[in-house]
Structure formats: structure tokens, C-alpha cells
Amino acid sequence: MTEEDTNKIIEILLILVIPPVAIWFHDRACTGQVCLNICLCLLFWLPGFLHAIW
């Protein structure tokens, strides 16, 4: 298993549990996408989940 495969598995697990951390893990920085995802998760978990998948 390569490092890229391992990172994809970690991202998928993070998306299911805490979507904002999955976005941060993917970008490796606290960007506007992370802040948007936090706001979406505070509204309800599903919008944040869908944003993290996208």
C-alpha cells in the first residue's frame, strides 16, 4: 500500500467522523474551505459531510 492509498483511507474515515478535519487533512492548511465546512457542520452534519465528499 502506498502513502497515497493510506492518505485516501484516512480521508474517507475522517469524512465519516469529522468532516472539517478531513478538509484540513486534504489541504494541509486551514483554508476558507475548512471554515465553510465548520459552518456547514454547525448547521447540521449532512451539509458538512456532503461538502467534504465534494
C-alpha positions as CSV (number, residue, x, y, z in Angstrom):
1,M,0.0,0.0,0.0
2,T,1.4,3.4,-1.0
3,E,1.3,6.5,1.1
4,E,-1.3,8.0,-1.3
5,D,-3.6,5.0,-0.7
6,T,-3.1,5.4,3.0
7,N,-4.0,9.1,2.9
8,K,-7.1,8.3,0.9
9,I,-8.3,5.8,3.5
10,I,-7.6,8.3,6.3
11,E,-9.5,11.0,4.4
12,I,-12.5,8.7,4.0
13,L,-12.5,7.8,7.7
14,L,-12.2,11.4,8.7
15,I,-15.1,12.4,6.3
16,L,-17.4,10.0,8.1
17,V,-16.4,11.1,11.6
18,I,-15.3,14.8,11.5
19,P,-15.6,16.4,8.0
20,P,-13.7,19.7,8.8
21,V,-10.6,17.7,9.8
22,A,-10.9,15.8,6.5
23,I,-10.8,19.0,4.6
24,W,-7.8,20.2,6.6
25,F,-6.0,16.9,6.1
26,H,-6.6,17.2,2.3
27,D,-5.5,20.8,2.0
28,R,-2.8,20.6,4.8
29,A,-3.8,24.1,5.8
30,C,-6.7,26.0,7.4
31,T,-8.2,27.5,4.4
32,G,-11.6,29.0,3.7
33,Q,-12.9,25.6,2.8
34,V,-12.2,24.4,6.3
35,C,-14.1,27.4,7.8
36,L,-17.0,26.8,5.4
37,N,-17.2,23.2,6.4
38,I,-17.2,24.0,10.1
39,C,-20.1,26.4,9.5
40,L,-22.0,23.7,7.5
41,C,-21.4,21.1,10.2
42,L,-22.7,23.5,12.9
43,L,-25.9,23.9,10.9
44,F,-26.3,20.2,10.5
45,W,-23.9,17.3,10.0
46,L,-25.2,16.3,6.5
47,P,-24.2,19.6,4.6
48,G,-20.7,19.4,6.1
49,F,-20.5,15.7,5.1
50,L,-21.6,16.4,1.5
51,H,-19.1,19.4,1.3
52,A,-16.3,17.2,2.5
53,I,-17.1,14.5,-0.1
54,W,-17.1,17.1,-2.9
